[in-house]
């Protein structure tokens, strides 16, 4: 009884295709133990271990040429360093996917909430939020692409964030984004009058802001602090001709 196995038996054992094994042979990575008299490629335990190593290194993301160099030239220290680097890359990818998972969940949840609360004035408790100032918008000046150039960076995907336009008195609006620590502007915890809506341009935005102020005045709500317009640009995935906004302002007793 022969001890070696055929290429098809090797493929079945290692859960790969015959084509893959032939590819590794063509690249000089995996040669058969011998070729039988009827021209079958035969593989021994040595080749099984070799193929296991090849598949592991490929799983780590190494290209074929790097796999070949690793198997022929690398010593224990180099193998250890390669695995350590792969581990660090994998951990970084896991973190990226976790952040993506949180963002997708946020978008879906906010879209559900927006559908329930759109066009309805509500008083809601909001926790304190730190804001980072980016730049000021002069009155009657529309936001332009040039103003964003160079503003964001690796630490912030600008249009995956809630963009805050903060109106303090009669002065220009300040464009801000949320910060994880104190960054110059704080929206304190408290009850806020909130209003969510869709809008397609500056005129419609101004109209909505006037309606917001009129609603608060009609109900003699005492507003304190700045008026804040939050743009949720990522929700425009669901309505590409209009943007999703939330107006809010803190209210309190006189």
Secondary structure, DSSP 8 states (H G I E B T S, - for coil): --S-EEHHHHHHHHT--HHHHHHHHHTTS---SEE-TTS-EEE-HHHHHHHHHHHHHHHTT--HHHHHHHHHH--HHHHHHHHHHHHHHHHHHHHHHHHHHHHHHHHHHHHHHHHHHBT-EEEEEE--EEEEEEEEE-TT----HHHHTTT-BTTB-GGGS-EEEEE-TTS-EEEEEEESS--EEEE-SEEEEEEEEEE-SHHHHHHHHHHHHHHHHHTT-EEEEEEEEEEEGGGGGS-TTSEEEEEEEEEE--
